[in-house]
Amino acid sequence: MMSAIFSALLLLTTSVGAAERWETLPPTPPPVAGEKSGYAEVNGIRLYYAAIGKGSPVVLLHGGLANSDYWGLQVKALASRHEVVVVDSRGHGRSSRDTRPYGYDLMADDVVALLDHLKIRRADIVGWSDGGILGLDLAIRHPDRVGKIFAFAANTVTSGVKEGVEKNPTFAAYIERAGREYRRLSATPKEYDAFVEQISHMWASQPNWTDADLKGIKAQVLVVDGDHDEAIKREHTEYIAAAIPGAGLLILPNASHFAFLQDPALFNAALLQFLDGK
């Protein structure tokens, strides 16, 4: 009896002291084993990609500092009905970069070049953070190459980002983890600090789209975020959905900038519903 009471008290104490789900940073999934993978020589760089599954193509674009492994749980959900393509953005993960400064237009052009390399005329885009920005960039500048856009935790002007996000404990843990992964995957493993500094210049000034830019988007867009995003202001997410004609808005409960890791079941259900109506 005393043992049962002690166990119950221990469980209660653990539960009370445990972090909320939106405060957690679950592990990065293992690398996706693609049916075909390799490097595309595009735009002056070597761009790593992997493709798996059959069906209409979907390209998954990761967030800043990250790599394509972060999408492992979504690849599993999508590959039974889609050709899923994951890619390490220029300078991220396994991909190289050249001397040009980071910019969303340049990185979006890399995606178009990869589509050409893979002989994919048009693809749906799923983007997280910087990847969501790239999805919107493609919709603005390359509308003939994209179908639906699932834009998670994106911003369209720099003021949409919360000040001091890098000091948030969960986000700081992500930055530290991303550094370890960079050193493991990159061909330039000692340059993480320089990489962060260089991409921070992009974040300081981009994106800076106008209302007219967003109103010109013709693609079907679902604007998505977690209700506890550490980085993106809620009012900015709502603004994006209101500015893009016909866009939907979805706020995922008890989740943050890392909702696809924190609640993959709900995230994937929303993703499949949007892409396939299922």
Residue frames as qw, qx, qy, qz and C-alpha x, y, z in Angstrom:
[[0.000, 0.887, 0.462, 0.000, 0.00, 0.00, 0.00],
 [0.293, -0.815, 0.111, 0.488, 2.77, 2.44, 0.99],
 [0.448, -0.128, 0.602, 0.649, 4.60, 1.51, -2.21],
 [0.246, 0.619, 0.650, 0.366, 1.53, 2.38, -4.28],
 [0.121, -0.948, -0.238, 0.174, 1.11, 5.72, -2.49],
 [0.419, -0.597, 0.333, 0.597, 4.82, 6.54, -2.97],
 [0.415, 0.169, 0.668, 0.594, 4.56, 5.70, -6.67],
 [0.116, 0.816, 0.536, 0.185, 1.52, 7.93, -7.04],
 [0.254, -0.903, -0.025, 0.346, 3.26, 10.80, -5.26],
 [0.472, -0.336, 0.499, 0.644, 6.35, 10.36, -7.43],
 [0.333, 0.459, 0.665, 0.487, 4.22, 10.44, -10.57],
 [0.037, -0.929, -0.369, 0.015, 2.43, 13.58, -9.36],
 [0.379, -0.759, 0.177, 0.499, 5.71, 15.30, -8.51],
 [0.462, -0.062, 0.607, 0.643, 7.19, 14.39, -11.90],
 [0.238, 0.662, 0.622, 0.345, 4.11, 15.64, -13.71],
 [0.146, -0.946, -0.213, 0.195, 4.03, 18.93, -11.83],
 [0.372, -0.695, 0.331, 0.518, 7.72, 19.57, -12.51],
 [0.610, 0.197, 0.612, 0.464, 7.69, 18.39, -16.11],
 [0.001, -0.289, 0.267, 0.919, 7.99, 20.87, -18.96],
 [0.633, 0.522, 0.280, -0.498, 4.97, 21.61, -21.08],
 [0.791, 0.278, 0.471, 0.275, 5.06, 19.92, -24.46],
 [0.411, 0.883, 0.094, 0.207, 5.62, 23.24, -26.21],
 [0.247, -0.888, 0.389, 0.005, 8.75, 23.76, -24.10],
 [0.803, -0.226, 0.519, 0.187, 10.35, 20.50, -25.24],
 [0.368, 0.678, -0.504, -0.390, 12.73, 19.86, -28.11],
 [0.943, -0.011, 0.321, -0.085, 12.26, 16.22, -29.13],
 [0.554, -0.344, 0.580, 0.488, 15.17, 14.43, -30.83],
 [0.380, 0.550, -0.429, -0.607, 15.97, 15.04, -34.48],
 [0.943, 0.155, 0.222, -0.193, 14.70, 12.01, -36.44],
 [0.629, -0.268, 0.577, 0.446, 17.29, 9.75, -38.05],
 [0.100, 0.407, -0.492, -0.763, 18.29, 10.48, -41.67],
 [0.783, 0.376, 0.202, -0.451, 15.72, 9.58, -44.30],
 [0.479, -0.160, 0.777, 0.376, 16.73, 6.60, -46.41],
 [0.493, 0.571, -0.073, -0.652, 15.82, 7.88, -49.85],
 [0.871, 0.308, 0.379, 0.054, 15.18, 5.66, -52.83],
 [0.646, 0.478, 0.040, 0.594, 17.51, 8.05, -54.56],
 [0.353, -0.905, -0.037, 0.234, 19.77, 10.57, -52.94],
 [0.718, 0.145, 0.136, 0.667, 22.86, 12.52, -53.78],
 [0.190, -0.598, -0.022, 0.778, 24.07, 15.95, -54.76],
 [0.490, 0.755, 0.390, 0.194, 22.73, 18.18, -57.50],
 [0.441, -0.165, 0.124, 0.873, 25.28, 20.55, -59.01],
 [0.101, 0.801, 0.515, 0.287, 23.09, 23.64, -59.23],
 [0.118, -0.966, -0.101, -0.205, 23.55, 27.40, -58.98],
 [0.285, 0.716, -0.493, 0.404, 27.27, 27.06, -58.29],
 [0.415, -0.463, 0.643, -0.447, 26.85, 24.74, -55.29],
 [0.356, -0.001, -0.930, -0.091, 26.39, 21.06, -54.38],
 [0.558, -0.244, 0.166, -0.776, 22.86, 20.67, -53.06],
 [0.016, -0.051, 0.988, -0.143, 22.11, 17.50, -51.09],
 [0.659, -0.026, -0.050, -0.750, 18.71, 15.89, -51.62],
 [0.144, -0.004, 0.989, -0.044, 16.87, 12.63, -51.09],
 [0.581, 0.050, -0.232, -0.779, 13.67, 11.42, -52.75],
 [0.089, 0.024, 0.983, -0.161, 11.35, 8.63, -51.67],
 [0.415, 0.443, 0.638, -0.474, 7.88, 7.41, -52.57],
 [0.151, 0.220, 0.697, 0.666, 5.64, 7.67, -55.61],
 [0.033, 0.781, 0.614, -0.110, 2.85, 10.05, -56.50],
 [0.181, 0.916, 0.113, 0.340, 2.50, 13.79, -56.83],
 [0.606, 0.198, -0.362, 0.680, 5.73, 15.51, -55.73],
 [0.412, -0.896, -0.138, -0.094, 6.07, 17.31, -52.41],
 [0.537, 0.425, -0.372, 0.627, 9.23, 19.20, -51.44],
 [0.605, -0.733, -0.282, 0.133, 10.00, 19.63, -47.73],
 [0.374, 0.638, -0.208, 0.640, 12.08, 22.70, -46.84],
 [0.633, -0.429, -0.494, 0.413, 13.63, 22.91, -43.37],
 [0.207, -0.970, -0.125, 0.022, 14.24, 25.89, -41.09],
 [0.265, 0.841, -0.375, 0.285, 17.32, 28.03, -40.70],
 [0.200, -0.629, 0.715, -0.229, 20.42, 26.32, -39.24],
 [0.807, -0.070, 0.517, -0.276, 18.75, 22.91, -39.59],
 [0.047, 0.309, -0.848, -0.428, 18.93, 20.10, -42.15],
 [0.609, -0.008, -0.490, -0.624, 16.57, 17.75, -43.95],
 [0.328, -0.050, -0.917, 0.222, 16.72, 15.08, -41.22],
 [0.210, 0.078, 0.487, -0.844, 14.26, 17.16, -39.18],
 [0.618, 0.143, -0.189, -0.749, 11.48, 16.09, -41.58],
 [0.114, 0.164, -0.978, -0.056, 11.84, 12.34, -40.93],
 [0.260, 0.296, 0.809, -0.437, 8.44, 11.95, -39.24],
 [0.493, 0.573, 0.088, -0.648, 6.68, 13.81, -42.05],
 [0.285, 0.416, -0.751, -0.426, 8.42, 11.81, -44.78],
 [0.084, 0.050, 0.989, -0.112, 7.02, 8.61, -43.30],
 [0.366, 0.495, 0.575, -0.539, 3.50, 10.04, -43.36],
 [0.420, 0.673, -0.114, -0.598, 3.73, 11.33, -46.93],
 [0.017, -0.450, 0.797, 0.402, 5.77, 8.72, -48.83],
 [0.408, 0.216, 0.886, -0.041, 2.91, 6.23, -49.28],
 [0.411, 0.739, 0.531, -0.059, 1.07, 8.65, -51.58],
 [0.216, 0.965, -0.096, -0.116, 3.67, 11.19, -52.75],
 [0.752, 0.304, -0.167, 0.561, 7.12, 11.49, -54.20],
 [0.419, -0.898, -0.066, 0.114, 8.74, 13.25, -51.25],
 [0.628, 0.485, -0.176, 0.582, 11.87, 15.31, -51.80],
 [0.503, -0.827, -0.068, 0.241, 13.93, 16.61, -48.89],
 [0.583, 0.614, -0.093, 0.524, 16.82, 18.97, -49.38],
 [0.542, -0.531, -0.178, 0.626, 19.54, 20.58, -47.29],
 [0.228, 0.966, 0.122, -0.004, 19.41, 24.29, -48.12],
 [0.596, 0.610, -0.249, 0.458, 22.61, 25.91, -49.36],
 [0.107, 0.580, -0.527, 0.612, 25.28, 25.97, -46.68],
 [0.682, -0.358, 0.358, -0.528, 23.13, 23.84, -44.37],
 [0.938, -0.053, 0.315, -0.138, 23.61, 20.20, -43.50],
 [0.766, -0.056, 0.500, 0.401, 25.45, 18.37, -46.26],
 [0.504, 0.779, 0.281, 0.244, 25.08, 21.12, -48.89],
 [0.535, -0.107, 0.023, 0.838, 27.81, 23.56, -49.88],
 [0.137, 0.925, 0.266, -0.234, 27.57, 27.27, -50.58],
 [0.596, 0.447, 0.074, 0.663, 29.46, 29.82, -52.62],
 [0.340, -0.092, -0.267, 0.897, 30.59, 33.32, -51.73],
 [0.202, -0.492, -0.346, -0.773, 27.26, 35.00, -52.44],
 [0.226, -0.153, 0.565, -0.779, 25.45, 36.30, -49.34],
 [0.077, 0.344, 0.929, -0.108, 22.49, 34.30, -48.11],
 [0.338, 0.140, -0.029, -0.930, 19.14, 35.47, -49.47],
 [0.607, 0.236, 0.663, -0.368, 15.70, 33.96, -49.76],
 [0.649, 0.641, -0.116, -0.394, 15.48, 34.64, -53.50],
 [0.249, 0.581, -0.769, -0.096, 18.79, 32.86, -54.06],
 [0.277, -0.137, 0.918, -0.251, 17.76, 29.89, -51.93],
 [0.676, 0.416, 0.411, -0.449, 14.39, 29.66, -53.66],
 [0.550, 0.659, -0.400, -0.320, 16.19, 29.65, -57.00],
 [0.052, -0.391, 0.917, -0.052, 18.20, 26.68, -55.70],
 [0.550, 0.180, 0.731, -0.362, 14.92, 24.81, -55.18],
 [0.669, 0.624, 0.022, -0.404, 13.81, 25.57, -58.73],
 [0.312, 0.630, -0.693, -0.159, 17.16, 24.35, -60.03],
 [0.279, -0.176, 0.924, -0.193, 16.74, 21.13, -58.04],
 [0.675, 0.406, 0.455, -0.415, 13.27, 20.63, -59.51],
 [0.569, 0.685, -0.335, -0.308, 14.82, 21.01, -62.96],
 [0.031, 0.497, -0.867, 0.019, 17.54, 18.51, -62.03],
 [0.365, 0.049, 0.889, -0.273, 14.90, 16.00, -60.91],
 [0.136, -0.144, -0.703, -0.683, 12.69, 16.77, -63.93],
 [0.050, -0.579, -0.747, 0.322, 9.81, 17.84, -61.70],
 [0.118, 0.525, 0.364, 0.760, 7.69, 20.49, -63.37],
 [0.377, -0.568, 0.006, -0.732, 5.55, 21.42, -60.39],
 [0.495, -0.125, -0.790, 0.340, 5.51, 20.44, -56.70],
 [0.491, -0.806, -0.238, -0.229, 3.64, 21.17, -53.51],
 [0.345, 0.477, -0.487, 0.645, 5.81, 22.82, -50.87],
 [0.679, -0.667, -0.307, 0.016, 5.93, 22.15, -47.14],
 [0.416, 0.521, -0.321, 0.672, 8.11, 24.66, -45.34],
 [0.609, -0.661, -0.359, 0.252, 9.11, 25.26, -41.74],
 [0.374, -0.754, 0.026, 0.539, 10.37, 28.70, -40.67],
 [0.032, -0.562, 0.485, 0.669, 12.95, 29.71, -43.33],
 [0.182, 0.100, 0.907, 0.365, 11.52, 26.86, -45.42],
 [0.189, 0.714, 0.649, -0.184, 8.05, 28.38, -45.13],
 [0.045, 0.787, -0.109, -0.606, 9.47, 31.71, -46.28],
 [0.128, -0.290, 0.760, 0.568, 11.04, 29.92, -49.25],
 [0.243, 0.434, 0.862, 0.096, 7.66, 28.38, -50.09],
 [0.162, 0.856, 0.348, -0.347, 6.09, 31.84, -50.19],
 [0.092, -0.642, 0.435, 0.624, 9.05, 33.18, -52.18],
 [0.221, 0.027, 0.875, 0.431, 8.46, 30.45, -54.76],
 [0.213, 0.666, 0.711, -0.079, 4.76, 31.31, -54.88],
 [0.062, 0.869, 0.060, -0.488, 5.61, 34.97, -55.53],
 [0.022, 0.705, -0.513, -0.489, 8.51, 34.56, -57.98],
 [0.119, 0.209, -0.905, -0.352, 7.99, 31.11, -59.53],
 [0.622, 0.060, 0.377, -0.683, 4.22, 30.57, -59.40],
 [0.786, 0.314, -0.360, -0.392, 4.25, 28.07, -62.27],
 [0.445, 0.337, -0.812, 0.172, 6.53, 25.70, -60.32],
 [0.065, -0.045, 0.801, -0.593, 4.45, 25.30, -57.16],
 [0.372, -0.461, -0.720, -0.362, 1.08, 23.86, -56.27],
 [0.549, -0.773, -0.265, -0.174, -0.06, 24.08, -52.64],
 [0.296, 0.507, -0.489, 0.646, 2.03, 25.78, -49.96],
 [0.706, -0.603, -0.368, 0.044, 1.97, 24.57, -46.33],
 [0.285, 0.621, -0.301, 0.665, 3.76, 27.46, -44.61],
 [0.718, -0.576, -0.373, 0.116, 4.59, 26.65, -40.99],
 [0.556, -0.689, -0.058, 0.462, 6.11, 29.26, -38.65],
 [0.529, 0.371, 0.252, 0.720, 7.05, 31.69, -41.43],
 [0.071, -0.754, -0.213, 0.618, 7.38, 35.45, -41.41],
 [0.541, 0.651, 0.385, 0.367, 7.07, 37.89, -44.30],
 [0.124, 0.863, -0.178, 0.456, 8.74, 40.93, -42.70],
 [0.474, 0.232, -0.655, 0.540, 11.51, 41.03, -40.13],
 [0.281, -0.313, 0.377, -0.825, 9.25, 42.67, -37.54],
 [0.832, -0.177, -0.292, -0.438, 7.20, 39.47, -37.47],
 [0.729, 0.041, -0.596, 0.333, 9.95, 37.83, -35.39],
 [0.578, -0.801, -0.158, -0.018, 9.98, 38.21, -31.61],
 [0.178, 0.795, -0.464, 0.349, 12.97, 40.06, -30.19],
 [0.299, -0.544, 0.706, -0.341, 15.36, 37.97, -28.12],
 [0.938, 0.044, -0.117, -0.322, 14.13, 34.64, -29.47],
 [0.653, 0.402, -0.597, 0.235, 17.67, 33.26, -29.31],
 [0.077, -0.385, 0.667, -0.634, 17.51, 33.58, -25.51],
 [0.832, -0.167, 0.022, -0.529, 14.42, 31.40, -25.20],
 [0.506, -0.434, 0.743, -0.058, 15.59, 28.13, -23.56],
 [0.811, 0.282, 0.512, -0.031, 13.99, 25.86, -26.16],
 [0.585, 0.809, -0.031, 0.035, 15.26, 27.91, -29.07],
 [0.093, -0.811, 0.577, -0.035, 18.72, 28.22, -27.53],
 [0.683, -0.205, 0.701, -0.010, 18.81, 24.43, -27.18],
 [0.774, 0.559, 0.298, 0.006, 17.89, 24.16, -30.85],
 [0.307, 0.900, -0.308, 0.024, 20.73, 26.50, -31.88],
 [0.354, -0.611, 0.706, -0.039, 23.19, 24.47, -29.83],
 [0.778, 0.101, 0.620, -0.021, 21.91, 21.17, -31.31],
 [0.655, 0.751, 0.081, -0.034, 22.04, 22.59, -34.82],
 [0.040, 0.848, -0.528, -0.021, 25.70, 23.40, -34.23],
 [0.561, -0.310, 0.768, -0.002, 26.49, 19.81, -33.28],
 [0.762, 0.422, 0.491, -0.028, 24.65, 18.56, -36.36],
 [0.417, 0.889, -0.173, -0.084, 26.42, 21.06, -38.60],
 [0.161, -0.711, 0.683, 0.043, 29.80, 19.90, -37.36],
 [0.644, -0.059, 0.762, -0.021, 28.81, 16.28, -38.04],
 [0.669, 0.547, 0.502, -0.003, 27.29, 16.76, -41.51],
 [0.302, 0.932, -0.063, -0.191, 29.01, 19.72, -43.13],
 [0.826, 0.350, -0.044, 0.439, 32.04, 19.63, -45.39],
 [0.226, 0.570, -0.283, 0.738, 33.18, 22.72, -43.45],
 [0.616, -0.515, -0.593, 0.060, 32.59, 21.51, -39.87],
 [0.475, -0.300, -0.327, 0.760, 34.61, 24.25, -38.16],
 [0.070, 0.178, 0.206, 0.960, 32.66, 27.13, -39.70],
 [0.186, -0.629, -0.755, -0.024, 29.38, 26.98, -37.75],
 [0.208, -0.664, -0.292, 0.657, 29.91, 30.30, -35.97],
 [0.060, -0.267, 0.391, 0.879, 30.71, 32.01, -39.26],
 [0.090, -0.334, -0.831, -0.436, 27.69, 30.30, -40.84],
 [0.182, -0.704, -0.637, 0.258, 25.38, 31.63, -38.11],
 [0.162, -0.573, -0.022, 0.803, 26.83, 35.11, -38.44],
 [0.028, -0.088, 0.595, 0.798, 26.42, 35.13, -42.21],
 [0.148, -0.469, -0.805, -0.332, 22.85, 33.88, -42.22],
 [0.198, -0.645, -0.509, 0.534, 22.00, 36.33, -39.43],
 [0.047, -0.292, 0.222, 0.929, 22.66, 39.14, -41.91],
 [0.193, -0.252, -0.741, -0.592, 19.85, 37.73, -44.06],
 [0.298, -0.579, -0.746, 0.138, 17.51, 37.47, -41.09],
 [0.208, -0.467, -0.254, 0.821, 18.21, 41.10, -40.17],
 [0.160, 0.364, -0.221, -0.891, 16.88, 42.43, -43.47],
 [0.476, 0.057, -0.659, -0.580, 14.79, 39.70, -45.09],
 [0.255, 0.490, 0.632, 0.544, 12.09, 38.96, -45.94],
 [0.014, 0.384, 0.227, -0.895, 10.49, 42.36, -46.45],
 [0.080, 0.369, 0.774, 0.508, 7.47, 41.67, -48.65],
 [0.244, -0.011, 0.072, -0.967, 4.69, 44.20, -49.08],
 [0.570, 0.285, 0.567, -0.521, 0.95, 43.66, -48.83],
 [0.625, 0.572, -0.222, -0.482, 0.89, 43.77, -52.63],
 [0.208, 0.424, -0.877, -0.089, 3.43, 40.95, -52.83],
 [0.238, 0.042, 0.915, -0.323, 1.28, 38.72, -50.64],
 [0.571, 0.459, 0.337, -0.591, -1.97, 39.69, -52.33],
 [0.492, 0.563, -0.485, -0.454, -0.43, 38.60, -55.65],
 [0.167, -0.237, 0.957, -0.026, 0.02, 35.00, -54.52],
 [0.678, 0.088, -0.349, -0.641, -2.23, 32.67, -56.52],
 [0.420, 0.099, -0.898, 0.086, -1.24, 29.37, -54.90],
 [0.713, -0.554, -0.309, -0.300, -3.43, 27.66, -52.33],
 [0.269, 0.438, -0.600, 0.614, -1.76, 28.43, -49.01],
 [0.694, -0.615, -0.369, -0.062, -2.28, 27.15, -45.48],
 [0.110, 0.655, -0.437, 0.606, -0.59, 29.37, -42.89],
 [0.836, -0.373, -0.401, 0.000, 0.23, 27.28, -39.81],
 [0.161, 0.565, -0.561, 0.583, 1.91, 27.87, -36.47],
 [0.500, -0.300, -0.750, 0.313, 2.03, 26.56, -32.92],
 [0.295, -0.865, -0.304, -0.269, 0.13, 28.49, -30.25],
 [0.575, -0.772, 0.107, 0.249, 3.39, 28.90, -28.27],
 [0.739, 0.509, -0.013, 0.441, 5.82, 29.75, -31.07],
 [0.582, -0.564, -0.064, 0.583, 9.01, 31.14, -29.51],
 [0.416, -0.110, 0.349, 0.832, 9.99, 33.04, -32.65],
 [0.001, 0.340, 0.539, 0.770, 6.96, 34.27, -34.61],
 [0.238, 0.098, 0.378, -0.889, 4.40, 36.76, -33.31],
 [0.312, 0.413, 0.849, -0.109, 0.84, 35.39, -33.37],
 [0.316, 0.770, 0.227, -0.505, -0.55, 38.61, -34.85],
 [0.103, 0.581, -0.586, -0.556, 1.95, 38.33, -37.70],
 [0.181, 0.056, 0.965, 0.181, 0.86, 34.78, -38.52],
 [0.298, 0.637, 0.649, -0.291, -2.75, 35.98, -38.59],
 [0.188, 0.754, -0.149, -0.612, -1.74, 38.89, -40.82],
 [0.053, -0.312, 0.816, 0.484, -0.11, 36.57, -43.38],
 [0.214, 0.328, 0.919, 0.037, -3.24, 34.43, -43.61],
 [0.240, 0.768, 0.419, -0.421, -5.42, 37.52, -44.03],
 [0.067, 0.708, -0.327, -0.622, -3.14, 39.08, -46.66],
 [0.054, -0.183, 0.873, 0.449, -2.84, 36.07, -49.00],
 [0.619, 0.065, -0.173, -0.763, -6.06, 35.64, -51.01],
 [0.874, -0.036, -0.339, -0.347, -7.97, 32.54, -49.94],
 [0.348, 0.356, -0.788, 0.363, -5.32, 31.39, -47.47],
 [0.745, -0.507, -0.409, -0.143, -6.28, 29.23, -44.53],
 [0.064, -0.646, 0.533, -0.543, -5.05, 29.68, -40.96],
 [0.869, -0.274, -0.411, -0.039, -4.30, 26.85, -38.53],
 [0.132, -0.684, 0.543, -0.469, -2.94, 27.29, -35.01],
 [0.737, -0.032, -0.673, 0.051, -1.76, 24.02, -33.48],
 [0.575, -0.748, 0.029, -0.332, -2.43, 23.69, -29.72],
 [0.756, -0.587, 0.283, 0.067, 0.21, 23.16, -27.05],
 [0.831, 0.202, 0.236, 0.460, 2.99, 23.41, -29.64],
 [0.212, -0.799, 0.142, 0.544, 5.77, 25.77, -30.62],
 [0.317, 0.738, -0.443, -0.398, 8.16, 26.51, -33.48],
 [0.066, 0.340, -0.933, -0.101, 8.95, 22.78, -33.35],
 [0.726, 0.049, 0.303, -0.615, 5.39, 21.42, -33.53],
 [0.791, 0.354, -0.421, -0.270, 6.28, 18.87, -36.23],
 [0.409, 0.264, -0.811, 0.324, 8.53, 17.18, -33.63],
 [0.226, -0.136, 0.615, -0.743, 6.38, 17.87, -30.57],
 [0.623, 0.282, 0.554, -0.475, 3.06, 16.62, -31.99],
 [0.004, -0.253, 0.751, 0.610, 3.79, 14.84, -35.27],
 [0.182, 0.394, 0.901, 0.026, 0.42, 13.04, -35.28],
 [0.185, 0.806, 0.403, -0.393, -1.56, 16.28, -35.34],
 [0.008, -0.659, 0.380, 0.649, 0.93, 18.05, -37.61],
 [0.118, -0.106, 0.873, 0.461, 0.87, 15.20, -40.13],
 [0.227, 0.560, 0.791, -0.098, -2.92, 14.93, -40.02],
 [0.159, 0.828, 0.134, -0.520, -3.19, 18.63, -40.85],
 [0.069, -0.514, 0.616, 0.593, -0.60, 18.24, -43.59],
 [0.178, 0.133, 0.929, 0.297, -2.36, 15.30, -45.23],
 [0.223, 0.703, 0.614, -0.281, -5.74, 17.00, -44.96],
 [0.116, 0.791, -0.111, -0.590, -4.38, 20.05, -46.73],
 [0.026, -0.431, 0.730, 0.530, -2.47, 18.24, -49.45],
 [0.097, -0.044, -0.945, -0.309, -4.89, 15.39, -50.09],
 [0.556, -0.245, -0.118, -0.785, -8.16, 16.33, -48.46],
 [0.761, -0.162, -0.626, -0.047, -7.87, 13.31, -46.17]]
